[in-house]
Amino acid sequence: MSTRSTAGASRNKPVTEVTVLYNLCNEPWLKYSMSSICDRGLKSSQWTSSRLREEVLYLETSRQRYELAYTGTSSTDGTQVDYYTFGECKQILPVVGMRQLGVPLPTNELNILEYNLTWDDIQWANMSMTVRGKQYKMLRMHFMPRCKGSQ
């Protein structure tokens, strides 16, 4: 049985919007958006920066693919700082090809654009991201689990 009070409650639930687009290799990836990139909660384990310790983020424009990967943590004066690299993929490979090479991709498969990024060096926007002052208009994104290559 449904009453007005219970029927109305379902209308007030937040709706998660997910849009799937095809990447440059014609594989389904998520549309780049703030809701897809943002932290999943207030606990540090739910932050996007923590997620990047186990996964690598691939982002695409209309013609190019980029990789954002965690490279390690440094401790200075009792505070820990995470570091990342941001690189442009030399080849647009399907997901299977990327897994064969290893995720994150080997350095010979990337043009590293920025080394030693901290989380504060990256700004996320609804249709773009800015890395140390340079803006990239992103269309698609995909998190991939880290793995060693089979070659």
C-alpha positions as CSV (number, residue, x, y, z in Angstrom):
1,M,0.0,0.0,0.0
2,S,1.3,3.4,-0.9
3,T,0.3,6.6,0.9
4,R,0.9,10.1,-0.1
5,S,3.7,10.5,2.5
6,T,5.6,7.3,1.3
7,A,5.0,8.0,-2.4
8,G,6.4,11.5,-2.0
9,A,9.5,10.3,-0.3
10,S,10.7,8.5,-3.4
11,R,10.5,11.7,-5.4
12,N,12.9,13.5,-3.1
13,K,15.7,10.9,-3.4
14,P,18.8,12.2,-5.3
15,V,19.2,10.7,-8.7
16,T,22.6,9.7,-9.8
17,E,23.2,10.6,-13.4
18,V,25.6,8.5,-15.4
19,T,26.2,9.1,-19.1
20,V,28.3,6.6,-21.1
21,L,30.2,7.8,-24.2
22,Y,32.4,5.9,-26.5
23,N,36.1,6.6,-26.2
24,L,38.7,7.1,-29.0
25,C,38.8,3.3,-29.4
26,N,35.0,3.0,-29.5
27,E,34.8,1.4,-26.0
28,P,32.3,2.6,-23.4
29,W,33.7,5.1,-20.9
30,L,32.0,7.5,-18.5
31,K,31.3,11.1,-19.6
32,Y,33.6,13.4,-17.7
33,S,31.7,15.3,-15.0
34,M,32.2,16.5,-11.5
35,S,29.8,13.9,-10.1
36,S,32.0,11.1,-11.6
37,I,35.3,12.6,-10.4
38,C,34.3,13.9,-7.0
39,D,35.0,12.3,-3.6
40,R,32.5,9.6,-2.6
41,G,32.3,10.6,1.1
42,L,34.0,12.4,4.0
43,K,36.3,9.5,5.0
44,S,39.7,9.7,3.5
45,S,39.3,6.2,2.0
46,Q,36.4,7.6,-0.1
47,W,38.4,10.5,-1.6
48,T,39.4,10.5,-5.2
49,S,43.0,11.1,-4.2
50,S,42.9,7.8,-2.2
51,R,41.2,6.0,-5.0
52,L,44.2,6.9,-7.2
53,R,46.5,4.9,-5.0
54,E,44.8,1.7,-6.3
55,E,43.6,2.9,-9.7
56,V,44.8,5.2,-12.5
57,L,42.6,7.8,-14.1
58,Y,42.5,8.1,-17.9
59,L,40.9,11.2,-19.4
60,E,40.1,12.0,-23.0
61,T,39.6,15.1,-25.0
62,S,38.1,14.9,-28.5
63,R,41.5,13.8,-29.9
64,Q,43.9,12.9,-27.1
65,R,44.1,10.6,-24.0
66,Y,45.8,11.6,-20.7
67,E,46.9,9.6,-17.7
68,L,46.8,10.8,-14.1
69,A,48.7,8.4,-11.8
70,Y,49.8,8.4,-8.2
71,T,53.6,8.1,-7.9
72,G,54.2,8.0,-4.1
73,T,54.1,9.8,-0.8
74,S,56.7,12.0,0.8
75,S,56.9,13.0,4.5
76,T,58.1,16.4,5.5
77,D,57.7,18.0,8.9
78,G,55.3,15.3,10.0
79,T,52.9,15.8,7.1
80,Q,52.5,13.4,4.2
81,V,52.1,14.7,0.7
82,D,50.9,12.5,-2.2
83,Y,52.5,13.0,-5.7
84,Y,51.1,12.4,-9.1
85,T,52.2,12.5,-12.7
86,F,50.1,13.8,-15.6
87,G,51.0,12.5,-19.1
88,E,49.8,12.4,-22.6
89,C,49.4,8.9,-24.0
90,K,51.6,8.5,-27.2
91,Q,49.2,5.8,-28.6
92,I,45.4,5.5,-28.2
93,L,45.2,1.9,-27.1
94,P,42.1,-0.2,-26.2
95,V,41.7,-1.2,-22.6
96,V,43.1,-4.7,-23.3
97,G,46.2,-3.2,-24.9
98,M,46.7,-0.9,-21.9
99,R,46.5,-3.9,-19.5
100,Q,49.0,-5.8,-21.5
101,L,51.5,-3.0,-21.2
102,G,50.7,-2.3,-17.6
103,V,48.6,0.3,-15.7
104,P,49.9,2.9,-15.3
105,L,51.5,2.9,-18.7
106,P,55.3,2.5,-19.0
107,T,57.1,5.9,-19.3
108,N,58.0,5.1,-23.0
109,E,54.3,5.1,-23.8
110,L,53.7,8.6,-22.3
111,N,54.8,12.1,-22.8
112,I,55.0,13.2,-19.2
113,L,53.6,16.8,-19.0
114,E,53.8,17.3,-15.3
115,Y,55.9,15.6,-12.6
116,N,55.6,15.8,-8.9
117,L,52.0,17.2,-8.9
118,T,50.4,17.6,-5.5
119,W,46.6,17.3,-5.2
120,D,46.4,21.1,-4.9
121,D,48.1,21.5,-8.4
122,I,45.0,20.0,-10.0
123,Q,41.7,21.8,-10.2
124,W,38.5,20.0,-11.3
125,A,35.7,21.8,-13.2
126,N,32.5,20.5,-14.7
127,M,33.8,20.4,-18.3
128,S,37.6,20.6,-17.8
129,M,40.5,20.2,-15.5
130,T,43.4,22.5,-14.9
131,V,46.9,21.2,-14.2
132,R,49.4,23.8,-12.9
133,G,47.6,26.6,-14.7
134,K,47.0,24.8,-18.1
135,Q,43.4,23.9,-18.8
136,Y,42.3,20.7,-20.6
137,K,38.7,20.3,-21.8
138,M,37.8,16.7,-21.0
139,L,35.0,14.6,-22.5
140,R,35.5,11.1,-21.2
141,M,37.1,9.4,-18.2
142,H,37.9,5.9,-17.0
143,F,39.4,4.5,-13.8
144,M,41.5,1.4,-14.3
145,P,43.0,-0.8,-11.6
146,R,46.7,-0.8,-11.4
147,C,48.3,-3.9,-12.9
148,K,51.7,-5.1,-14.2
149,G,52.0,-5.7,-17.9
150,S,52.2,-9.1,-19.4
151,Q,55.0,-8.2,-21.9
